[in-house]
Amino acid sequence: MVREEGRISALQACGYQISIVLATAILFVPGIVAQKARSDGWLSLLLAFIFGLIVAVISSKLALRFPSQTVIQYAPRILGPFLGKIVGFIYVYYFFYVAYYVQRQFGELMTTAYMQETPIVVFIAILTLLSCYAIYQGLEVICRVNQIVLVIFIPAFFFLLALIAKDIRLDNFLPFLENGWGPPLVGALAPGAWMGEVAVILMLTPFVSDRRRVLRTSVTAVVVLFLCMLVVVVGAIGTMGAEVVARLLFPAFSLYRRIHFATIPILERQDAVFMMIWVAGMLFKLTTFFYAGLLALSQWLGLKTYRPLIFPTGALLAALSLMSWHNISDLVAFSAEVFPLSIDFVNLFLTGLLLLVAACRGLREVNGSPYADGEEVKGSAGAV
Amino acid sequence: MRMGKKLKDLLVQSKLKRRLAPAPPPLPQEDRKAEKKVWEPGELKQIPISSSLEQNLALVKRVMGGNADFEMREFVLGGGEKRAAIIFMANMVERSQLNRQILENLMFRIPKDQKVDLDFLRDRVITVAEVCEVRDFWEVFSHVTEGCAVLFVDGENRALGLDVRGYERRAIEEPVTESTVRGPRDGFVEDVEENIMLIRRRIKTPNLVMERVTVGRLTRSVVVLAYIKGLVNPALVEEVKKRIAQIDMDAVYGFRYVEEMIIDNPYTFFPQAICTERPDRVCGALTEGRVVILVDTSPFALIVPASLPMLLQTPEDYYHISGISTAIRWLRYLAFIFSVVGSPLYVAISNYHPDMIPARLLLSLAAAREGVPVPAALEAFMMEVAFELLREAGIRLPRQVGQAVSIVGALIIGEAAVRAGLVSPLMVIIVAATGIASFTVPSYELGVPMRLLRFPILFLAATLGLFGVVVGLLAILIHLAGLRSFGLPYLSPLAPLKFGELRDVLVRAPFWAMRTRPETSKRNWFRVSPWGRSQRPEEEHRRES
């Protein structure tokens, strides 16, 4: 009855791109930015915004060259079968890599902030199972639920932050450019990398019903993400000061702990409420990467469907997420130092490279028929 | 009863013997055994009506003989010596109509020396509106068992089916399961013809189409498909028809039999078709471009496709001032969510996040739980089960005993259990509030899954706290988003988002603001004149001044 992949609207694609970044970014970015750029954190975000726009434009341009295929399908056409397959595999690995990184982040946060007694594997397993369920239902369902989650998530996020606006002290943002432009630039690396994740449009474009609007959705996503990150960074540094934020594991959570309604004492501490919506956001951060990875893997292997891969891959990712980092400080250091560069490599460098070569060789999709071309490439991919 | 019938039969026979010659031949010896034979529809379809009246009647007797309520009346047509017979089920026909419009006319109103054949009888003599020609015995018996009378005439290899159906119907009453304060008071009844009438009376356009299908091998229930041509998506109608045509089962007694055979997702708790006993609701759905399925003997109509927001609306919303309807609608939405998470939230917060509760409330909470021997999760579970038991008992019992149950429930659970220290008073409040919230869900079919799903969520809350509640809710959300009802996503217009339709979901916009038809109807014309608003008197007045 329902087609395997189905169609999503441009709005849903935009939601997908927002979700793929949002949940972890607002959690980790304030800390990293405060560490690197101190009181100039907001400047780092501006720089990251520009970086995000560049990635959005590059990836959309590339996607629009081959609107009926995913990057896995056309990479062999651009770079030749062998190199193309290698690049395809890097993309596949990238999606899974971020997915299990997200799983670990989620588990760490739940065990550190909420339930210290519960083993981390419980949280990772539950989130992965939910994610598998969503992916089993297909892209359309993921996008639909994601839409609902975002409609709750973003307003709640801004609303809760508005409650602490009165605590923001502007002198926390001084001194301005204490050590020149160096620290803000370094600080921009991490948020820039996060925003670069909107390059997932390379996997989504064939399923978007109105493909011409792909560029616009990517840019919109970057703008929304910029605003969200800006609000949380300004909120965190403005209320607590850069020194404190830099030392915190999860500044956003500490921020929410400060909220309490003086006049209506219904619920004392809002961080549990924030946790509830954040779990939803996190689920979709994981699901978006997991789905993109599964789709990429199935296309890389030349399979007709990704469904048989869901549970084995999910189990593998859960195991990887447990094995890859020793503890939370390991994870935080990784987030700040290794992670941004490694995903920038894929999102900016590889994507840029593909666009460059495609442009030089003048490659673009010739005929308008969407799936005929894809089949052909899939067939040749199976032969390699 | 049976004796009386036999006597009557004997009387009829003897009268006939006096008046008619020759008497119908007795069944041949070998056919006595054959009377035990079971006649299959396929077999009957193979037997054409013969031109000999005796032969026909012999066969009818072989098939229907021994039926106490089967009647056969043989007579001579007026104006000649031609014999004829009429057969019918005694309790399914309107006797006066049969006597006056058929028998009387056939016996007395045929002019002398008129050449009589079936066409003449149909065109000139029988004054019944619905008459149809019958050619084989399957048709004969399907007409008879439906309550029609069948007229055989000697020398004709055809027969006439005459619609003289008449049987007791329940009067149209106020719908019991969906009552409104301001809405109309009529509800569907068991008879499908009556229900069609209730719909037709509201929508007076030739474009309202009622298609009739027969479903069920034994019951041959009438299923009527209603839709408005030009508003409905033709592909939807085709799909519904195709799915109904595929139903092949012995018995179809009501809407559920049809519903379960045609819905998209068989493995879900959630209703995928709206069942209603209100004609106004059905008509609202028809004008939205949906298809309505009426099943004979069922006082409920099915509306497809269904969506979750639609299930949370009531006809009442459209009989109140729009602002009030909006507020009530939101109250209902909140109650809908609360009916799943009410007691789980309490368990999660009191067990895992006591720091969320303000200090003073926490103190009184702790004081109330003082001495309760079981953990809060078990306490909640016990109370929920007790609540469900009371509810179920209250429905099944006769009304007089039902009151006793509620008194016993209120006393034992509300009062004695608290005083004995088995449960805390706060838990009683929470469970009662959750239960009441679940009763505000307008669709009974939707209220039940929500109450059932509360138990797994309660378990999650007891083991994982608020995280468990969120996980449960997300799982439900993903499940709901994955459902489709005849191709329509279950959560639409929320997800996928259709801004235009939100004005009947997030709010109940005034009628002049709901200008376009929903997207279920492909041809998206205005349903209110776009100038409708500016023609309202006060604005004209304003423009003039």
Chai-1 contact restraints between the chains, C-beta under 6 A:
chainA,res_idxA,chainB,res_idxB,connection_type,confidence,min_distance_angstrom,max_distance_angstrom,comment,restraint_id
A,I126,B,V471,contact,1.0,0.0,6.0,A-B,restraint_1
A,L130,B,L474,contact,1.0,0.0,6.0,A-B,restraint_2
A,Y133,B,I478,contact,1.0,0.0,6.0,A-B,restraint_3
A,A134,B,I478,contact,1.0,0.0,6.0,A-B,restraint_4
A,Q137,B,G482,contact,1.0,0.0,6.0,A-B,restraint_5
A,V141,B,A481,contact,1.0,0.0,6.0,A-B,restraint_6
A,V141,B,G482,contact,1.0,0.0,6.0,A-B,restraint_7
A,R144,B,A481,contact,1.0,0.0,6.0,A-B,restraint_8
A,R144,B,A495,contact,1.0,0.0,6.0,A-B,restraint_9
A,R144,B,P496,contact,1.0,0.0,6.0,A-B,restraint_10
A,V145,B,L477,contact,1.0,0.0,6.0,A-B,restraint_11
A,V145,B,I478,contact,1.0,0.0,6.0,A-B,restraint_12
A,V145,B,A481,contact,1.0,0.0,6.0,A-B,restraint_13
A,Q147,B,A495,contact,1.0,0.0,6.0,A-B,restraint_14
A,Q147,B,L497,contact,1.0,0.0,6.0,A-B,restraint_15
A,I148,B,A495,contact,1.0,0.0,6.0,A-B,restraint_16
A,P265,B,P358,contact,1.0,0.0,6.0,A-B,restraint_17
A,L267,B,M356,contact,1.0,0.0,6.0,A-B,restraint_18
A,E268,B,M356,contact,1.0,0.0,6.0,A-B,restraint_19
A,E268,B,P358,contact,1.0,0.0,6.0,A-B,restraint_20
A,R269,B,D355,contact,1.0,0.0,6.0,A-B,restraint_21
A,R269,B,M356,contact,1.0,0.0,6.0,A-B,restraint_22
A,A272,B,H353,contact,1.0,0.0,6.0,A-B,restraint_23
A,A272,B,M356,contact,1.0,0.0,6.0,A-B,restraint_24
A,A272,B,L466,contact,1.0,0.0,6.0,A-B,restraint_25
A,M276,B,L466,contact,1.0,0.0,6.0,A-B,restraint_26
A,M276,B,V470,contact,1.0,0.0,6.0,A-B,restraint_27
A,V279,B,V470,contact,1.0,0.0,6.0,A-B,restraint_28
A,A280,B,L474,contact,1.0,0.0,6.0,A-B,restraint_29
A,L283,B,L474,contact,1.0,0.0,6.0,A-B,restraint_30
